[in-house]
Structure formats: C-alpha cells, structure tokens
C-alpha cells in the first residue's frame, strides 16, 4: 500500500505523531514528510495540530473514509493473490458467538487440524458487534454467529448454515421440566438468569412475553459467562434461555432444556467471510466442515 496513505492512516488512528511513527516504524520527521507529500498531492490539509495531538480536518475526515476503503481493498487483493499462488494460512483466526464457541469450535478445529496438521488456531469468543469489524479490517478470518440484516457490503459474504431455536434451561427436578414442551403460560412468574454474552437474549424473551400477554420476565441475575449462568440457574432455581442445540452441553452439567410452543425465537446462523478469502483452502474446508457439523 502507498507509504503516504499508510502514514495518514497511522496518524488518524493514533491522533499523535510520535505514537503513529512508532506504529509503522518511522522517525517522526519521516512521518511528517509523508503526510506533507500526501497533503500536497491532494491539495488540502488533512490534520490540524492541537494541544492533545493531531485532529482531522473536514477534508481529513472525508479522506479517511476513502483511505480505509483503499486499505481494505489492498488487503483483500493481497489475500486473493496469496490464495491464487497457493499460499495458505499459518493460523486461522475465528470469531464465534455463544452457540458456535461452546458447541462447534472444538470439533471444527479438530477436523481442520486432521487435514492441516501445521495449522494454528485463534478463537475469539464474542458477539458479532465485536467480531465483524475485526473481520472487515483483517484481524480475524471468519465470524461464526447469527446471520443479521446488514448494510450491503461488497467485502463480506454471509453464508447461512443452520436455524437455531431458543429453549428454556432449568434444573432436572424442576416441576416445569416434567413437560416435554412448554407453553407460554408455563413461563408466567418464573425467575430468569440473563446470559448477556448474547446481546439479543433478553429483548427476545421480553418480546415473547409481551406477545403472549405475560408479565415481564423477572431477571434475578446477569452473567457474561455461560458457564456461570448455568451455575446461577441451578443455584437460584431459575430459568435460562439458550439454543436448543446446546442441549448436550447443558445436560452434561445436570440441567435440562425444554423447547417452547410456539418457539421463543428462531434465528438463522452461519459464517461471515471476506470474499477475498473464499479461495483459501483452509477457509473453504472450514465452511464445508461447518455445513456438515452445524447443518445437520
């Protein structure tokens, strides 16, 4: 990528000349010279100095949008050329939502490792709101999670794999567990643990209660850890909303899952990938294996 453009992006990110110079391995005078060359070429000032560092001008803010796009296109072109020339990945970096990092990541990685023994793995367990920006700027290679309505994006492809149904988790000896399927009225007045690692859980539950004229669900605890949420569900005698596909994981810790009729929600899930990485052998194999594991 153009050296002057790289200098501009570093300054925009750091808002400080010294920090930006360190980021891209230049002296501060060299960085300043590259910025001056770019401003001369564009015909306008991109930054103004202030006591806390460097601040983008109106022209700089306008150019930043284009510069980031150029950076992404450059990175994707490099990725496509590496795939074309047979270069693969030394490490595959995967962002995964709750269902995928708990249920599918380990067997998926094991299958990939059997085919690519030298491959390394980096798993980032977080929500789409965190991992999708990382996918766009090249910090991770694949995102596994809910397929959400997104703005049109020529760089990212969404690949639906399976539909996920939300269920209710509870203790095996809970009276409600005697029902194979729960009706909306069975949920009235129950206490709930909120797993906030899935940001849409509580809004979905509240909408379901409202649609069926139930009192608002009573949330007695919140947890960003799914394992802790299961422990709290057991200790409090509460209920927890979780994907039905996690039944095996839940039952291994002595709890049970029960579906509802009608379902609390059904969500499409799958993979997000950069279009430029679709021909990388490891990425293609991951998608095939994911279809086999999660699409059954």
C-alpha positions as CSV (number, residue, x, y, z in Angstrom):
1,X,0.0,0.0,0.0
2,X,1.1,3.6,-0.7
3,X,3.5,4.7,2.0
4,X,1.9,8.2,2.3
5,X,-1.5,6.6,2.7
6,X,-0.2,4.3,5.4
7,X,1.3,7.3,7.3
8,X,-2.1,9.1,7.1
9,X,-4.0,6.1,8.5
10,X,-1.5,5.7,11.4
11,X,-1.9,9.3,12.4
12,X,-5.6,9.1,12.1
13,X,-5.6,6.1,14.4
14,X,-3.2,7.4,17.0
15,X,-4.0,11.1,16.9
16,X,-0.4,11.6,17.8
17,X,2.7,11.9,15.5
18,X,5.1,10.2,17.9
19,X,2.8,7.2,18.5
20,X,1.9,6.9,14.8
21,X,5.6,6.9,13.9
22,X,6.3,4.1,16.3
23,X,3.4,2.1,14.9
24,X,4.7,2.0,11.4
25,X,8.5,2.0,12.3
26,X,9.4,5.6,11.1
27,X,11.1,8.5,12.7
28,X,8.7,11.4,13.4
29,X,10.4,13.7,10.7
30,X,9.9,11.0,8.1
31,X,6.2,10.5,9.0
32,X,5.7,14.3,8.9
33,X,7.3,14.4,5.4
34,X,5.0,11.6,4.1
35,X,1.9,13.5,5.4
36,X,3.1,16.7,3.8
37,X,3.6,14.8,0.5
38,X,0.0,13.4,0.7
39,X,-1.5,16.8,1.6
40,X,0.4,18.4,-1.4
41,X,-0.9,15.7,-3.7
42,X,-4.5,16.0,-2.5
43,X,-4.4,19.8,-2.4
44,X,-5.7,20.2,1.2
45,X,-4.8,20.0,4.9
46,X,-5.8,16.7,6.4
47,X,-4.9,17.4,10.1
48,X,-4.6,20.3,12.4
49,X,-2.4,20.3,15.5
50,X,-3.9,20.9,18.9
51,X,-2.6,20.6,22.4
52,X,-3.6,16.9,22.7
53,X,-2.2,15.8,19.3
54,X,-3.5,15.7,15.8
55,X,-7.1,16.3,14.8
56,X,-8.6,15.5,11.4
57,X,-9.9,18.5,9.4
58,X,-13.1,18.3,7.4
59,X,-11.0,17.2,4.4
60,X,-9.2,14.7,6.5
61,X,-12.5,13.1,7.8
62,X,-13.7,12.9,4.2
63,X,-10.4,11.3,3.0
64,X,-10.4,8.9,6.0
65,X,-13.5,7.1,4.7
66,X,-11.8,6.5,1.3
67,X,-8.4,5.7,2.8
68,X,-9.9,2.9,4.9
69,X,-11.7,1.6,1.9
70,X,-8.4,1.6,0.0
71,X,-6.7,-0.2,2.8
72,X,-9.4,-2.9,2.9
73,X,-9.3,-3.3,-0.8
74,X,-5.5,-3.6,-0.8
75,X,-5.6,-6.2,2.0
76,X,-8.2,-8.2,0.2
77,X,-6.2,-8.1,-3.1
78,X,-3.2,-9.4,-1.3
79,X,-5.3,-12.1,0.3
80,X,-6.7,-13.1,-3.1
81,X,-3.2,-13.2,-4.7
82,X,-1.9,-15.4,-1.9
83,X,-4.8,-17.8,-2.4
84,X,-4.1,-17.8,-6.2
85,X,-0.4,-18.6,-5.7
86,X,-1.2,-21.4,-3.3
87,X,-0.2,-19.6,-0.1
88,X,-2.4,-20.6,2.8
89,X,-2.8,-19.5,6.4
90,X,-0.4,-20.4,9.2
91,X,-3.1,-19.6,11.8
92,X,-6.8,-19.3,11.2
93,X,-8.5,-16.7,13.4
94,X,-12.1,-17.3,14.1
95,X,-14.6,-15.1,15.9
96,X,-17.5,-17.1,17.4
97,X,-20.8,-16.3,19.1
98,X,-22.0,-18.3,22.1
99,X,-23.5,-21.3,20.3
100,X,-20.5,-21.7,18.0
101,X,-17.7,-21.4,20.5
102,X,-19.5,-23.7,23.0
103,X,-20.8,-26.3,20.6
104,X,-18.9,-26.3,17.4
105,X,-15.5,-24.7,17.7
106,X,-13.6,-27.7,19.2
107,X,-14.8,-30.4,16.8
108,X,-14.5,-27.9,13.8
109,X,-10.9,-27.1,14.7
110,X,-10.1,-30.8,15.3
111,X,-11.3,-31.7,11.8
112,X,-9.3,-28.9,10.3
113,X,-6.2,-30.0,12.2
114,X,-6.5,-33.5,10.8
115,X,-6.3,-32.1,7.3
116,X,-3.8,-29.3,8.0
117,X,-1.5,-30.6,10.8
118,X,0.6,-27.4,10.9
119,X,-2.3,-25.1,11.2
120,X,-2.6,-22.9,14.3
121,X,-5.9,-21.7,15.8
122,X,-7.0,-18.5,17.4
123,X,-10.6,-18.3,18.8
124,X,-12.2,-15.0,19.8
125,X,-15.4,-15.8,21.7
126,X,-17.6,-12.6,21.4
127,X,-20.6,-11.1,19.8
128,X,-21.0,-10.1,16.1
129,X,-20.8,-6.4,17.1
130,X,-17.2,-7.1,18.2
131,X,-16.0,-9.7,15.7
132,X,-17.5,-8.3,12.4
133,X,-15.4,-5.1,12.5
134,X,-12.4,-7.3,13.1
135,X,-13.3,-9.4,10.1
136,X,-13.5,-6.4,7.9
137,X,-10.1,-5.0,8.8
138,X,-8.4,-8.4,8.6
139,X,-7.7,-9.1,12.3
140,X,-9.8,-12.3,12.0
141,X,-10.6,-14.6,9.1
142,X,-14.1,-16.0,9.8
143,X,-17.0,-15.0,12.0
144,X,-19.5,-17.6,13.2
145,X,-22.7,-16.4,14.7
146,X,-26.3,-15.2,14.0
147,X,-26.9,-14.0,10.4
148,X,-28.1,-10.5,10.9
149,X,-29.5,-8.0,8.4
150,X,-26.5,-5.9,7.5
151,X,-25.9,-3.0,5.2
152,X,-24.8,-4.1,1.7
153,X,-21.1,-4.9,1.9
154,X,-19.0,-5.8,-1.2
155,X,-16.2,-7.1,1.0
156,X,-18.1,-9.6,3.3
157,X,-20.2,-12.6,2.4
158,X,-22.8,-14.2,4.8
159,X,-23.3,-17.9,4.5
160,X,-26.4,-19.3,6.3
161,X,-25.8,-22.8,7.8
162,X,-28.5,-23.7,10.3
163,X,-31.5,-22.3,12.1
164,X,-31.3,-22.0,15.9
165,X,-34.3,-22.4,18.2
166,X,-34.2,-20.8,21.6
167,X,-35.2,-23.1,24.5
168,X,-35.5,-22.9,28.3
169,X,-32.8,-24.3,30.6
170,X,-33.7,-25.5,34.1
171,X,-32.9,-28.0,36.8
172,X,-33.8,-31.6,36.0
173,X,-36.0,-31.8,39.1
174,X,-37.8,-28.5,38.4
175,X,-41.6,-29.1,38.2
176,X,-41.7,-27.4,34.8
177,X,-39.2,-30.0,33.5
178,X,-41.9,-32.6,33.6
179,X,-43.3,-31.0,30.5
180,X,-41.7,-32.1,27.2
181,X,-42.7,-28.8,25.7
182,X,-43.5,-25.6,27.5
183,X,-46.5,-23.4,26.7
184,X,-46.3,-19.6,27.1
185,X,-48.4,-19.7,30.2
186,X,-46.0,-22.2,31.8
187,X,-43.4,-19.3,31.9
188,X,-45.6,-16.8,33.8
189,X,-44.0,-15.7,37.1
190,X,-40.7,-17.6,36.7
191,X,-37.3,-16.2,37.7
192,X,-34.6,-15.9,35.0
193,X,-30.9,-15.6,34.6
194,X,-29.8,-13.4,31.8
195,X,-26.8,-14.5,29.7
196,X,-25.5,-11.2,28.4
197,X,-22.9,-12.8,26.2
198,X,-25.8,-13.0,23.6
199,X,-27.0,-9.4,23.5
200,X,-30.4,-10.2,22.0
201,X,-31.5,-12.8,24.6
202,X,-33.4,-10.5,26.9
203,X,-35.1,-8.4,24.2
204,X,-36.2,-11.7,22.6
205,X,-37.6,-13.0,25.9
206,X,-39.4,-9.8,26.7
207,X,-40.9,-9.6,23.3
208,X,-42.2,-13.2,23.6
209,X,-43.7,-12.4,27.0
210,X,-45.4,-9.3,25.6
211,X,-46.7,-11.1,22.5
212,X,-48.4,-13.7,24.8
213,X,-49.8,-11.2,27.3
214,X,-47.5,-12.4,30.1
215,X,-46.0,-10.3,32.9
216,X,-42.5,-9.1,32.1
217,X,-39.9,-11.8,32.9
218,X,-38.2,-11.3,36.3
219,X,-34.4,-11.2,35.9
220,X,-32.6,-12.2,39.1
221,X,-29.0,-12.3,37.8
222,X,-26.9,-11.3,34.8
223,X,-23.7,-13.1,33.6
224,X,-21.3,-12.6,30.7
225,X,-20.1,-16.2,31.3
226,X,-22.4,-19.0,30.0
227,X,-20.8,-21.5,32.5
228,X,-21.6,-19.1,35.4
229,X,-25.1,-18.6,34.0
230,X,-25.7,-22.3,34.2
231,X,-24.5,-22.4,37.8
232,X,-26.7,-19.5,38.7
233,X,-29.7,-21.2,37.1
234,X,-29.1,-24.3,39.2
235,X,-28.4,-22.4,42.5
236,X,-31.3,-20.0,42.1
237,X,-33.8,-22.5,40.8
238,X,-34.2,-20.1,37.9
239,X,-34.6,-20.4,34.1
240,X,-32.2,-19.5,31.4
241,X,-32.8,-19.0,27.7
242,X,-30.3,-20.9,25.4
243,X,-30.2,-22.5,22.0
244,X,-31.8,-25.9,21.8
245,X,-28.6,-27.1,20.0
246,X,-26.7,-26.7,23.3
247,X,-28.8,-29.5,25.0
248,X,-25.9,-31.9,25.2
249,X,-23.6,-29.3,26.7
250,X,-26.4,-28.3,29.2
251,X,-27.3,-31.8,30.2
252,X,-23.6,-32.6,30.9
253,X,-23.8,-30.2,33.9
254,X,-27.0,-31.7,35.3
255,X,-29.6,-29.3,33.7
256,X,-32.1,-29.9,31.0
257,X,-33.5,-27.9,28.1
258,X,-37.2,-27.7,27.1
259,X,-38.5,-26.2,23.8
260,X,-41.5,-23.9,23.8
261,X,-44.5,-23.9,21.6
262,X,-44.6,-21.5,19.8
263,X,-40.8,-21.1,19.9
264,X,-39.3,-18.1,21.7
265,X,-37.4,-17.4,18.5
266,X,-35.7,-19.0,15.5
267,X,-32.6,-17.4,14.2
268,X,-30.5,-18.1,11.1
269,X,-26.9,-18.7,11.9
270,X,-23.8,-19.3,9.9
271,X,-20.5,-17.8,8.8
272,X,-19.2,-14.4,7.6
273,X,-16.1,-14.4,5.4
274,X,-14.3,-11.9,3.3
275,X,-14.9,-12.5,-0.3
276,X,-11.2,-12.3,-1.0
277,X,-10.5,-15.3,1.3
278,X,-13.1,-17.7,-0.2
279,X,-10.5,-19.5,-2.3
280,X,-8.0,-20.1,0.5
281,X,-8.0,-23.9,1.1
282,X,-8.3,-23.7,4.8
283,X,-11.3,-21.3,4.6
284,X,-13.1,-23.5,2.1
285,X,-12.6,-26.6,4.2
286,X,-13.8,-24.8,7.4
287,X,-17.0,-23.8,5.6
288,X,-17.5,-27.4,4.3
289,X,-16.9,-28.9,7.8
290,X,-19.2,-26.3,9.4
291,X,-22.0,-27.2,7.0
292,X,-21.5,-30.8,8.0
293,X,-21.4,-30.2,11.7
294,X,-23.9,-27.5,12.3
295,X,-26.2,-28.0,9.3
296,X,-27.3,-31.5,10.2
